[in-house]
Amino acid sequence: MPKHLTDRMLQWISERLLARLQEYRDQYAHHLILKVPAAGIDEARAFLSERFRQANGAYFECSDEEGRKALLHRFAAASAAVRYRAVHHR
C-alpha cells in the first residue's frame, strides 16, 4: 500500500470551497473572517460599508453554509503545512 494513502485520498474527496469563497480567494491575498453575534451585526455592517467605501478591498456576508465551510476551511488550511510535510517526507 502506498505511503500516506489516506492523506492523498482525502485531497481528492474533500469538500471544496463554494464558488463565492473561491472568487474572493482568487481576488485577495488576505482574508479576515468575522463571526459577529446577532446584537453586533448592524454595527459591523455599518463599519464595513464605510471602511470599504474609502479603502481597497471588499467584504460580503456569508450564508450559514458559506460561514460554516469558511471556518472549516480555515482550520484545514492551518494544518496543510503539517500534512504536506507528512506526504512529501523527503
N, C-alpha and C positions, 0 to 999 in steps of 0.2 A: 504494500500500500504506500502511495507517495507520502512524503513528509508534509505535514500541515494541510492535509486534505480538507479537513473541516473548515479551516480558515479560507481556503481557496473557494470551496463550495458556497460559503456564506457570502462571498463577494458577488457571486452570480445570482443568488436568490434573494439577497437583501432588498428591503423596500427602498425604493428610490425617492428622491425629493419630488414634491409636487411641482408643476410647471412654473407657478409664480415664484416659488422659492428658488428654482433653478435660474430664472431670469435675473433675480437680484444677485445670486451667487456669481453669475457671469458678468454682471454690470459693475459690481462694487467689490473692492478688495477686503473691506472690513464691514462687519455687521454687529449690531447691538440688538440683543433680544431683551425686550422689556416685558415682564409679566406684572401687570398692574391690577390691583384689587378693584372691584366694581366702583368703590367710592372715589377712586382716583382717575377713572377713565376720561371724564370730561376735561380735567386739568391736564392730563397727558396729551390728549388730542389738541388742546389749545396751544400747549407749549411746542409740540412737534410741528404743528401747522405754521406757527410764527417762525420757528427756528429754520425750517427748510424753505421758507419764503425768502430768507436772507442768505442762506448758505448752500453750498453744493451738497448734493445727496438727496435722499428721499426716504420715505417710510410708508408702510402700509400696515393695516390691522389684519392680523391673521384670523381666519375662521378657526373654530375649535380644532378641526382636523389639522390645519396647517400649523397651528401653535403646538399641538402635541407632537407632530412629526419634526418640527424645527427643534424642539427641545431634545427629542430623542437623537436627532442628527448631531446636535451639539456634543452630546456625550459620546457618540460613535466617533466623531472627528477627533475628540480629545484622546481616544485610545488608539487611533490609527497608527501613530508612530510606533507604539509597542507591538501592534500586530504586524506592521511592515517589517520590523526588525526580526520578529519570530519567523516570518515566512522567508525573508531574504537574509538568512543567517550566515553568510559567507564571512 
